[in-house]
Amino acid sequence: MQKVIAQFNIPGMTSKQYDQVIKDLRAAGHERPEKRIYHVAAEAPGGWFVIDIWESAEALTEFAGILMPIIAKNGVTPPQPALLPVHNDIR
């Protein structure tokens, strides 16, 4: 399996919307998906920026089926991530 980095740029998303998405994921039992290795999010000019590291692109695709409807429910256009294969992972 090839680990991947998923980079999300989400124009127009607010911290309130991001926090609600996380609450909704928690309520659905999916706040910490098993195959997501790392998640970091930051407010960016004009929106939100998220980086995830996943065990595989397939794991991300599986989680997207849960995440994207929650994002849309919170008034955000579901983003298309940029995917990059992980070359190195130092912890």
SEGU-934951 format. One record per residue (C-alpha): x, y, z; residue in three letters. Coordinates in Angstrom, 2 decimals. Each point is the difference from the previous one (the first is absolute). Example, Ala and Ser with C-alpha at 12.3 -4.5 7.8 and 13.67 -1.06 7.14 Angstrom:
! residues 2
{east = 12.30 | north = -4.50 | up = 7.80 | aa = ala}
{east = 1.37 | north = 3.44 | up = -0.66 | aa = ser}
//
This chain:
! residues 91
{east = 0.00 | north = 0.00 | up = 0.00 | aa = met}
{east = 1.25 | north = 3.46 | up = -0.90 | aa = gln}
{east = -0.59 | north = 2.70 | up = 2.62 | aa = lys}
{east = -1.39 | north = 3.25 | up = -1.41 | aa = val}
{east = -0.14 | north = 3.62 | up = 1.03 | aa = ile}
{east = -3.37 | north = 1.64 | up = -0.63 | aa = ala}
{east = 0.09 | north = 3.80 | up = -0.19 | aa = gln}
{east = -3.33 | north = 1.81 | up = 0.19 | aa = phe}
{east = -0.39 | north = 3.70 | up = -0.78 | aa = asn}
{east = -3.56 | north = 0.97 | up = 0.91 | aa = ile}
{east = -0.88 | north = 3.55 | up = -1.07 | aa = pro}
{east = -2.68 | north = 1.70 | up = 2.08 | aa = gly}
{east = 0.01 | north = -2.53 | up = 2.85 | aa = met}
{east = -0.07 | north = 1.58 | up = 3.47 | aa = thr}
{east = 1.36 | north = -1.26 | up = 3.31 | aa = ser}
{east = -3.60 | north = -0.40 | up = 1.17 | aa = lys}
{east = -0.78 | north = -2.27 | up = -2.96 | aa = gln}
{east = 3.21 | north = -2.00 | up = 0.50 | aa = tyr}
{east = -0.75 | north = -0.49 | up = 3.71 | aa = asp}
{east = -3.55 | north = -1.14 | up = -0.83 | aa = gln}
{east = 1.29 | north = -2.52 | up = -2.55 | aa = val}
{east = 2.27 | north = -1.45 | up = 2.70 | aa = ile}
{east = -2.93 | north = -0.14 | up = 2.48 | aa = lys}
{east = -2.16 | north = -1.75 | up = -2.61 | aa = asp}
{east = 2.77 | north = -2.52 | up = -0.75 | aa = leu}
{east = 0.37 | north = -0.65 | up = 3.74 | aa = arg}
{east = -3.77 | north = -0.51 | up = 0.37 | aa = ala}
{east = 0.08 | north = -2.47 | up = -2.90 | aa = ala}
{east = 2.94 | north = -1.90 | up = 1.56 | aa = gly}
{east = 2.47 | north = 1.06 | up = -2.70 | aa = his}
{east = 2.08 | north = 2.78 | up = 1.58 | aa = glu}
{east = 3.13 | north = -2.19 | up = -0.04 | aa = arg}
{east = -0.15 | north = -2.34 | up = -3.01 | aa = pro}
{east = 2.19 | north = -3.05 | up = 0.50 | aa = glu}
{east = 1.97 | north = 0.39 | up = -3.24 | aa = lys}
{east = 0.68 | north = 3.72 | up = 0.32 | aa = arg}
{east = 3.50 | north = 0.40 | up = 1.40 | aa = ile}
{east = 0.05 | north = 3.76 | up = 0.56 | aa = tyr}
{east = -2.28 | north = 3.03 | up = -0.28 | aa = his}
{east = 0.83 | north = 3.67 | up = 0.31 | aa = val}
{east = -2.21 | north = 2.99 | up = -0.85 | aa = ala}
{east = 0.52 | north = 3.75 | up = -0.09 | aa = ala}
{east = -1.92 | north = 3.08 | up = -0.87 | aa = glu}
{east = 1.38 | north = 1.41 | up = -3.25 | aa = ala}
{east = -0.62 | north = 3.27 | up = -1.82 | aa = pro}
{east = -3.54 | north = -0.26 | up = -1.33 | aa = gly}
{east = -0.72 | north = -3.48 | up = 1.29 | aa = gly}
{east = 1.43 | north = -3.11 | up = 1.59 | aa = trp}
{east = 3.03 | north = -2.23 | up = -0.63 | aa = phe}
{east = 0.23 | north = -3.68 | up = 0.98 | aa = val}
{east = 2.77 | north = -2.59 | up = -0.36 | aa = ile}
{east = -0.65 | north = -3.67 | up = 0.67 | aa = asp}
{east = 2.28 | north = -3.01 | up = -0.33 | aa = ile}
{east = -1.81 | north = -3.25 | up = -0.85 | aa = trp}
{east = 1.13 | north = -3.61 | up = -0.20 | aa = glu}
{east = -1.19 | north = -0.01 | up = -3.63 | aa = ser}
{east = -2.04 | north = 1.93 | up = -2.55 | aa = ala}
{east = -2.66 | north = -2.69 | up = 0.35 | aa = glu}
{east = -0.30 | north = 0.69 | up = 3.74 | aa = ala}
{east = -0.54 | north = 3.70 | up = -0.73 | aa = leu}
{east = -2.61 | north = -0.80 | up = -2.65 | aa = thr}
{east = -1.86 | north = -2.21 | up = 2.47 | aa = glu}
{east = -0.03 | north = 2.75 | up = 2.64 | aa = phe}
{east = -1.04 | north = 2.62 | up = -2.57 | aa = ala}
{east = -3.33 | north = -1.82 | up = -0.29 | aa = gly}
{east = -0.62 | north = 0.95 | up = 3.64 | aa = ile}
{east = 1.72 | north = 3.40 | up = 0.07 | aa = leu}
{east = -1.26 | north = 1.71 | up = -3.15 | aa = met}
{east = -3.73 | north = -0.18 | up = 0.87 | aa = pro}
{east = 0.81 | north = 1.44 | up = 3.45 | aa = ile}
{east = 2.00 | north = 2.82 | up = -1.58 | aa = ile}
{east = -2.84 | north = 0.76 | up = -2.42 | aa = ala}
{east = -2.57 | north = -0.10 | up = 2.85 | aa = lys}
{east = 2.01 | north = 2.77 | up = 1.66 | aa = asn}
{east = -0.25 | north = 2.30 | up = -3.02 | aa = gly}
{east = 3.44 | north = -0.63 | up = -1.46 | aa = val}
{east = 0.70 | north = -1.09 | up = -3.56 | aa = thr}
{east = 1.73 | north = -3.39 | up = 0.32 | aa = pro}
{east = 3.64 | north = 0.49 | up = -1.00 | aa = pro}
{east = 2.06 | north = -2.13 | up = -2.37 | aa = gln}
{east = 3.31 | north = -0.86 | up = 1.68 | aa = pro}
{east = 3.42 | north = 0.11 | up = -1.61 | aa = ala}
{east = 1.57 | north = -3.42 | up = 0.60 | aa = leu}
{east = 3.72 | north = -0.62 | up = 0.27 | aa = leu}
{east = 1.75 | north = -3.29 | up = 0.73 | aa = pro}
{east = 1.95 | north = 0.06 | up = 3.26 | aa = val}
{east = 3.72 | north = -0.29 | up = -0.61 | aa = his}
{east = 1.10 | north = 0.06 | up = 3.63 | aa = asn}
{east = -1.70 | north = 0.03 | up = 3.42 | aa = asp}
{east = 2.20 | north = 0.91 | up = 2.99 | aa = ile}
{east = -1.61 | north = 0.03 | up = 3.44 | aa = arg}
//
